Amino acid sequence: MEDMVHFIENPETSTLRLNTDAISHLGNAFLEADDADLKLQLLELIKRHSDFVLDTSDKIISRQRLHMKAVK
């Protein structure tokens, strides 16, 4: 009988992973697009997703710092 270990992903990690996948997909679509207007629209979506991922990362880091305690 095989032992299986299941890992539960926290919401922050899921959010970052899914949005990183979205940025990767948009980046590939940008590279494949021939139309200049489509490239501009994709670039705008990439910027918005990047801003979201960076903002979420800052929130995660700030939240983790709140759990730190000073040692006296």
Residue, then its C-alpha position, 0 to 999 in steps of 0.5 A: m500500500e502506498d503512502m500518499v501525502h496531500f498538501i493543502e495550498n493556502p489561498e495566497t499561494s493559490t492566488l499568486r500561482l494562478n495569476t502567474d499562470a495568467i501572466s505567462h499565458l498573456g505573455n505567450a499570446f502577446l508574442e504570437a499576436d500580429d495585430a498592433d492593437l491586440k498587442l496593446q490590449l494584451l500588454e495592458l492586461i499583463k500590466r494589470h495582472s502584474d500589479f495585482v501579483l505584486d500587490t498581493s505579494d506585498k500583502i502576504i509579506s506584511r501579514q507574515r511580518l505581523h506574526m513576528k515577535a520581538v525577543k527580549 
